[in-house]
Each structure stands twice: as structure tokens, then as C-alpha cells.
Amino acid sequence: MLQNCNFVEQGLDRARTNLKLVDECGSLWECVLIFGTTPHEHCMIGGGWKHFVEARNLNDGVRIRLGVPRAGDNDTIYVRVYDD
């Protein structure tokens, strides 16, 4: 779940349901963007996100950085995984 509301509000388009995730290797993952309001306002990435997590063998505590090319209605998120 994306908990940084500023990132969601400033970087993503609430009218979109499809989202492309591009990792630091240039791999493309087709995802679904889900907005919710219960019990609080939130946003989740589904679909290809699960495949990305499995392929990269991500576990709790792994740090990632998300970015978008510009403020506004992006349909692509860039992600970098930090291996500490």
C-alpha cells in the first residue's frame, strides 16, 4: 500500500486503473492501480506488482524508491530496489 499521499496526489492520475512499473533493469511490469477510502484514503498497486515482488524476491524491510517523470497524470512509475 502506498502510504505517502503526497506522492499519489502529485504523481498519479486517479482516473487511471492501468499502470506501468519500470524497474532499474528496464523491465516493464503491467500493474493495476486501486484507490480506496476505507478505513482511510489509500492507494494500492496490484496485478503485475505481485510478479515483480516474486521475481525480485522482495521481503518485508526491503527499501524501494518510486518516481514519476513529471507531476500530474502519469501512467508509469519507475522503481529502484536497494539491496543493503
Summary of the structure (lengths in Angstrom):
residues: 84
radius of gyration: 12.5
end to end distance: 21.9
largest distance: 35.8
contacts: 197
relative contact order: 0.27
helix: 19%
strand: 43%
